[in-house]
Amino acid sequence: MRLFLFILLTSFYLQAQTHFRINQVGYLQNENKVAVAFSKVPLTQKVYLVDAQTDKTVLTPKIRAVTNGNWGTFDYYYELDFSKIQKIGNYYLKSGDDKSTIFPIGTKLYAGIPDLLLRFMRQQRCGYNPELDVYCHQKDGYSFYGPMKDTTFVDVSGGWHDAGDQLKYLITSSYATAHMLKTYELYPNKFEDKVDALGKPGANGIPDILDEAKWGLDWLLKVHPDPKSLVHQIADDRDHAGYKMPDNDNSDYGWGANSYRPAYFATGEPQGLGKFMSSATGVSNLAGRCAAAFALGAKLWKYDAEFAARCAEAAKTVYALGKEKPGYQQGNSVKAPYRYNESTWYDDMEWGAAELYRLTGDKSYLDDAKEFALKSNTEDSWTVKDTTDHYRLYPFLNFGHFVLHELVDKDFQKKLESYYEEGIRYTLNRANRNPFKVGVPFLWCSNNFLSSLAGQLILFEKMTGSKKYNEYLLLQRDWLLGRNPWGTSMYSGIPENGEFPREVHTSLYALKKLEVPGGLVDGPVYASIYNNLIGIHLLHPDEFAEFQNNHVVYHDDLGDYSTNEPTMDGTAGSLLMMAHFL
C-alpha cells in the first residue's frame, strides 16, 4: 500500500510540476519582462518573483492564461509579467516547490556576448585557425567549371568553414562578411579590440569585428580573381567522411586525403560532379552580396588606401558580373541531395547597388537599387511563407531595403517600410498562435530565421522611429536565450552557467570535447523534417524528452546535425541583434 501511495503521489507531483522559461542572460532594467510557465494541470498556486540574494518576495507577477494555442505536450500555459521590477539584482520565479533558474535584471547584461560570437567565428577560420593554432587546407583548390582547364590550381585558401563540416561557401561567407561590416557601421562603439588580425590575443588598434570581417573580405577577393570570375564553393559533401580535425582532413576528392579540394566557379548554369545536379540561372545572388561587402570594405578601410581601392574596384566588377548573368547560383553536392537551394537574387543586387551608390555617388546604381527593390518587395522574403526549401529564400535578412531607405524620397521610403512590415505582421500572426509568441516556421536553421527576424524588427525601428514591435522583438530574442519549451539557450556557452548546447555537431566536440562558446545552433525543426533526414542517430537518451512533441523537436546531441549543428552565418547574423542590446 505504501509503495502504491508513493507511486501515486510521485505521479501527481510530476503531473502538477510547473516549468518556468525565462531569458537566461536576463532582462534590461526598462524593458518588458515576460516569462512563460506551463504544466499538465492548472496553475492553482500563486507565482512569486523572489530576490535570489535575500530569498524575499519582491512581486506577485501578473498571470495571464494563454488560450490561443499550446505546444502540444502540456495543457496549461501562462504568461508571467514582471516588467515593473527594475531594480538591479538576481531573481527567480517560484510557485510552491517549483523554481525557475536564477536570472539577472541589469544594464550591461549583453556585454561580452559579441566577443563570444566572434570567438566562434575565429574557430571556423580556414587557412589558419587561431582557436586550434593550426594551418589547414593549404591546397584549396583545384578548379572546376572555370575559364581554365579543370583541376588547375587556384589559390582559394582562407575564409571560414561553413558549419560543423569543413566546406566553404560563397553563399554564406558573402552574407557573414557583409553582415558584420554593416553591423559595425551601425554600432561602431559596441565592439572591443582584444585580438590581432590572426585572431591571437592582443589588441591591434582595430575592433575585433573588423578583423573578422577582413578575414572574410580577403577570401572574397581571392574568389573574385578577375572581373569575369567568381568561385562559389570549395569542397563538397564528400567532406562528410566522419569526424576529423581541419589540419588532418581525411576527405579524398581523388588526390588523396588531406590534399586538394574542388574549387567550383560560378557559371550561372546547373553543376554537379555526380548524379545530384544543382539548379542555377545566373550569379546575381552571390555578386550582389559580394558587391555590398566590398563597397562597405572600401568605406570602412579608408585609412588603408590600397586595400580600400581593391575593394572598391572589386565591388564594381562583381556587381557588373551580377548584371551580366542575372539569376542565382546554388550550392553543389555529390553524395546526397542536400544543398543550399538559394533561388532569389533581386534582394542581393538591391543591397549591392545601394552600397555602391553610397560609395560612388553614381546615380545609375541608385536607379538599379530602386528597380531591384520593387522587384524584390516581399517575394524574396521567407517572412511571408510557411514553408520553403533549405536556404531557398536566403539571406534571411534583406539589408537592401534598409540601406536604400535613406537614399530615396518619402513615398519610396513608405514602400520599403511596408515590405519589412508585411513580413513582420505575417510572422506576428503566426506568433500569436503559440504560447511562446515565436514567429518563425520551424524549417531547417530556424534559429537563423529568428535572429534575422530580430534584425528586421531592429532595422524597421531604425527606419521608422516606431517602437510598436519592440515587445515582439524582445520575445524573439528571449526564445533564443531560453524562453522556449526546452529551457535552453541556442548559443553554445551562453550564458556561462546556464543551460546551453554542449554536445554540438562538430568534429572539435566529437574528437576533442572542445566547447567553443558563441555558436548559434540550427535550432528546432518540424518533426516531419527531422524524421525524414538521412543519417541522424541520437547518441544519448534525450534529456529534453519530456518537452518534445510530435510537431517540433530539438536535441542537444552530437548525432543530430539538423538541430544542434552551429553555423557560421547564423552566428555572424546574430551580431546585429546582440549589438542592439548592448
N, C-alpha and C positions, 0 to 999 in steps of 0.2 A: 504493500500500500504506500509506504514512504517513497519507494522508487517511482511509483506511478505519479504521486503528487509532485515529486521533484521534476519529472519529465513534463508534467502538465504546466507547472509554474514556469519552467525554463522556456517552454514553447510559447507561453503567453508573453513572457518578457521579451523574447525575440520578436514576436509579432508587434508588441507595443513600443519597441525601441524607436526613439526619434533620432533621425540623422540630420545633421546640420551641414550646410555647404556654404562656404564663405570664400572671399578672395584672401588667400593665404599671405600674399605680400602686404595686404592691408588697405586701409581707406584713408584718403587725404581728408584733412580736417573739415573743409567746407563742402564736400561733395555728398551726393546721395549715397546712402549705405543701406543696402537691402540684401539680406541673406535668404536662403531657402531652407526650409525644414520639411522632411517627409517621413511618413510612417505607414504601416499597414493597417493601423487603427486610427480613429480620430484623435487629434491632439486635445486632451481634456485638461491638462495641467498648464499653468502659466509658464511663459518663457521669460527668462531674465537675462539682461546683459550685465556681466559681472566684471569688476576690475580685477585683473589677474594678480595684481600685487597685494591687494587687501582682502580679496575674496568677498567684497561687499557689492551688493546690487546697486547699479547706477541708473538702471532704466528697465521698465517693463515694456518691451518694444510693441509697437502696433503689429497685430497679427491679421493677415488677410488670407482667407482660404482661397486657393487657386482652383477655379472651377472651369477654366477654359482649356481642358485637356490635361492629361497626366503623361508620365513617361512610360507607363505600361507595366511596371514592376510593382510599384507601391500605389496605394489607392488614395492617399491623402497628402496634399502638398500645401505649403503655406509660405507666404512672404513675411519676413520679419524686418520691419523698418526701424532703424536706429539712427537715422540721419541727424537728429537733433544733438547727438553726442559729438562734441568737437574737441574735448579735452585730450591732449596727447597722452598716450598710455597704451597698455596692453590689456586686452579684454577676451572674454569668451562668452558664448551663449550657453544657457543651461535650462533644462526642463526636467524636473525630477532628478534622476541619477544620470541622465544623458547630457553630455557636454560637447561643444564644438572644440576644435583645436584653438589655441590662443592666437590672436591676430592683433596687429597694431593699428592705432589711429595716429596719424602724424603728418609731417610736412615733407620729409625727404625720403620717402619710402622707396622711390624708384631709382634713387642714386645708386650707381654701380651696376644696374641691370644692363644698360647698353654695353658696358665693358665686358660683361659675361657673354652677350650675344656676339660681340666682336672676337672674343676668345674662341668661341666655337667656329667662327668664320676662319680664323687663323689655323684651327685644327683641320679644316678642309683644304688648306692650300696644297697645291700640287707643284712639283718642281723642287721647292724647299719647304719643308713643313716644320715650323718652329715649335709646335707642341711636342713633336717627337724628336726634333733636331736631326732629321734625316733628309737626304735628297732622294727623289723618286721620279720615275717616268721621264728620264732624261732623253729617251729615244722617241718621244712623241714628235712626229709620227710619219707614217707612210701614206702618201696621197691616194685618194680615190675620188673619181668624178671631177678632178681638177683640170686645169688647162695644160698640165704636163702629163707625162706618162704615169700610169698607175704605179704605185709603190716607189715613187720618187720621194726622197726625204724632204720634209718641210719642218722647220723648227716651230712647233706649237706647244713647247713646254710651258709650264706655269699654269696660272688660273686656279680653279678650285675643283676638287672632287664634288660631284653633284649631291650625293646623299650618303647612305651607308655604303654605296658602291664607289668605284673609282673612275667612272666615266666623267667626261667633261662636255657640257652642252653650252652652245652659244645662246640657245633659247632661254635658259635660266640665268646664265652668267651675265648676259647683257642687262637683264632686269635687275639683278642683285647690284651690279655696279651703278646703274643709273639711279636706283632707289637710294642707295647710300649717299650718292652725291646730292640728290635732291633733298634728302633729309638733312644733310649738313647745311645746305643753303637755307633751309627753313629754320633750323635750330643751331646756328653756328656756335653758340655759347654753352651747349649742353654736353660736349664731348671732351674727354680728358686726353692727355698725352702721357702714356705710360710705357709704350714700346716704340722701337725704332721701325724702319721700313721693312726689315726682315721679320718683324714680329717678336724680336727678342726684348727682354726687359731693358728699359732705359729710354728716357724721353729724347726726342729728336726735333722738338720745336714744331711738330705737325700733329694735329689731332689724330687719334688712332683710327677714327672712321675714314679719314682721308688716306691714311697709309693703306687701309684695307681696300678702299675704292681704287687706289692707284694700282694695287696688285691686279685688280680686275681690268683697269684701263690698259696696263702693259700687255695683258694677254689679248685683249680686244684688238690692240694694234698689231699683234702678231698674226691673228687670224684674218686680218684685212691687209695683206701684204702689198697689194696694188689696187688701183681703182676698180678693177673688174673682178676681184677675187674675194671670197668670204668663206672661211672654214666654219662649219656649223656644229661639228661633233667630233670628239676624239674617243675612240674605242666604241664598243657596242656591248650587247648583253652577253657576249662570250666572256665578259668580265666576271659573270656570276658563276665562278668556279669554286665556290666555298670562301671561307673567311681567309684573309691574307693581309699582311702589312703592306703599306704602299711601296716601300722600298724593296719588297720581295714579292712582287706580283706574279703569281703562278699562272695567270691567264696566258694562253698561247693563241695568237692570231695567225699562226703559220710560220713564224720566225723564231719560235722558241719562247719559253717562259721568261717573264721579266725583260721583255725586249720591245721591239717596235709595236706600235698600235696604229690602227687606221685613223687617218685624218680625212673626214668627209667634207668635200667642198659643196657649198650651196649652189645648186643649179636651177632651182625652181621647178624641177621635174621629179617624179617618183624615183626613189632609190631603194636599194637593198642588195646585199651580197648573199642572201639566202632566199627562202621562199616567201618571207614576210616583207612585202614592199610598202614603203611609206607613201602617203599622198602628198603632193606638192604642186603648187601652181605658180610660185614666184618666191621672192626672198624678202618682201617688204616688211614682214613681221620682225625679222632679225635686223634688217637695215634700219628701220625706224628707231628701234630701241638703242642700237649702237650709235646712231646719229645723235640721239638725246644724250647718251653718256659722254660721247666725245665733245659735244658742244658745252656741256656742263664742265667737263675737264678743262677745256680751253679757258673758260671763265674763272675757274677756281685756282688754276695754276698760272695766273698772270705773272707771278714772281719768277717763274721758270719759262722764259720766253721761248726757248727751243721746244720744250715739251708742249707748251700751250699751242704753238704753231702746228706741231704734228697733230694734235687733237683736232684743231680747227679744220685742217685740211682733210683729215680722215672723216670728220663729220660731214663735210660737203660731198666727198666722193662716195661714201657708203650710202648717203641719202639718195644721191643720183642713181646708184645701183638699184635702190629700192623702187625708184620711179621707173627705171628701165625694165625691171622684172616684177611687176605688181603681182601680189599674191603671197602665199605662205609656204614656208619650208617646215616640215615636221622632223621629228627625231627618227633615227634608223634603228632597227632591231634585226637580229639574225635567228635567235633560238626560240623566241616566243613573240606573240603578237602585241606585247605591251610596249608602248612608246609614248612620247609626248605628242599629242594629237592636235597641236595648235592649228586653228584654221581661220583666224581673224588677223587683220593687219591694218585696217584704217586707223584704229586707235594708236598703233605704234608710229605710223607715219605722221599722224597729227602731233604726237609728242615730239618727234624728231624735228618736224618743220617749225613748231613753236619755239623750241630751244634754239634752233638755227636763226630764227628771226631775232630773238633776244641777243644772240651773239653778233650777228652781222648787220642787222637793220635792213636787210634786203626784203622788200615788200613781197616778192614772189613767194618767199617762204610763208609769210603770213597768209597770203591768199590760199596756198596749199593747205595750211593748217585748218583754216575755216572750212574748206571743202571737205577735208577728211573728217572733221568733227561732225558735220552734217550727215555724212555717210555712216559714221560710227554710231552716233546718238546712243541708244541703249542696245543696239543689235549685237554689239561686240561684248556685252556685259553678262556675266553669269548671274548678276543680281536679279534679273527678271526671268530666270529659268529655274525649273525644279529639277532638271536632270540634264546632264551633258557628259560627253566622253572625257577621259582623263586629259586635263590641260587644254581642252578644246577652245575655251574662251580665255586664254592667257594673254597678257598678265591679268591678274585678278583685281588690280587697281589701275585705272586709266588716269595717269598723271596728266595726259594731254589736255583734258578739259580744264584742269586747274591752271596749268601754265598759260593756256590761251586766254583764260578769263580776263586777266589784267590787260590784255593787248587789244581788246575789241570793245565796241560800243555797248551801251546798256541793254539794247534789245538782244544782241547776241549773247551777252552775259546771262540774261534770263534763260535763254535756250540751254546754255551749258549747265546752269544751276538745275534746270528741270531734268536734265539727263541724269545727274547724280541723284536728285531727289526721287525720281521714279524708281530707281533701284533701291534706295533706302526704304521707301514706303512698301515696296513689294516684299522685301525681307522682313520689315516690321510686321506686316500682316502674317507672315509665317511665324515670326517670333511670338506673336500673341496667341498662338495655338499650342504652346508648350509651357510648362511651369517655370522653365529657366529663362524664357524670353530670349532664346538664341535664334538668330535669323538666317542661318545658312542651311543649305541642303547637305546631307552627310555623304558627300561623294568623296572619292579618294583625295586626300590632302585637304580635308575640311578645315583644319586649323589655318591653312593658308587663306582660305576664304574668310575666316573670322578676322585674322589680323588685317586683311585687305579691306573688309567691311569697316573695321575700326578706322583705317586710314581714310576711307571715303567719307566717313562721318566727320573726321577731323578736317579734311580739305573742304567739305561743304560748309562747315562752320567758318573757316577762314575766308571762303569766297563770299559768303552772305552776311557774316557777322551774327547769324542767328544761332542760338544755343538750344533750339527747340528739340533737338535729338540728343541732347547731352546725356540724359538718363539712359537712353538706348545704347549709346557709346560705352558707358560705364559697365553695362550688363554684358556686352560682348567681351570687353577686357576681363571682367571678373570671371567669365566662363573659362577663359584660357588660364586663369590663375587659381582655379579650384572650385568655383561656384558651378559645378557640373555634377552629374549623377555619381561619378566615381570619386569625387573629392580630391582630384589630383591636379596639380599644375601641369600644363602641357609643355613646359620648358625644362630640360634636364638641369638639375642643380638649383632650381629657383622655386621657392626660397630655400636657403641653405638647409634649414632644419625642418622643412616641410615634406609633404607628400608630392613626389615628382617622378618623372620617368627615369628609371635606373637601368633596367635591362634593355637598353635601346639596341635597335637592329643595326649594329656597326661592327666591323672587324676589330676595332680598338677595344670594344667591350667584350666581344666574344673571345679574343685571344689574350688580352692583357688586363681585362676588367677595369679599363680606364673609364672613369666617369668624368667626361669633359662637360662643364656646365654651359648653358646658354642655347642649346639646340632646340628648336621647335620641332616636335614630332608631327607626323602626318595627321594624327588625330582620329577620332571616331568615324566609322563608316557604317552605312546601311548594312544590316546583316545579309541582305541579298547580294551585295558586292562581296563581302568577306567570305561568304560560303561558296563562292564560285571562283575564287582566285587559286592559282596554281602554287603549290609549294609552301603553304602556310602550315606550321605544326607547332603548337604551343609546347614549350619545354618544361613548364611547371604548372601546377594547379593554378587556376585563375583566381588571383587574390580579389578580383572585383566581381566574382560570380554572382554575389547577392544583388548587385546593382545592374547587371546586364539585362537586356530584354530581347525580344525577338525582332526588334526594329533596328536598333543601333548598338554597336559594340565597340569597346576599346580594351586593349590588353597591354599591360606593361610587361612585355615578354619578348625576349630576343628573337623568338621564332615568328613573330608577327610583323612582317615587313609592311603590311598595309596600314597599321595604325601606330606603330611605335618606331618608325624609322625617321630620324631627324633629317631635315632638308636644308641645304644651303640657302636656297632662295626664300624659303619660308622664314628662316632666321633673319636674313637681311631685310626681308619685307616686314619684320616686326619693329624695326628700329624707329620708324616714324611714330608708331603708337607709344613706344616706351619713352622717346624723347619728349613727346607731348605732355606726359605726366610727370616729368622731372621738375 
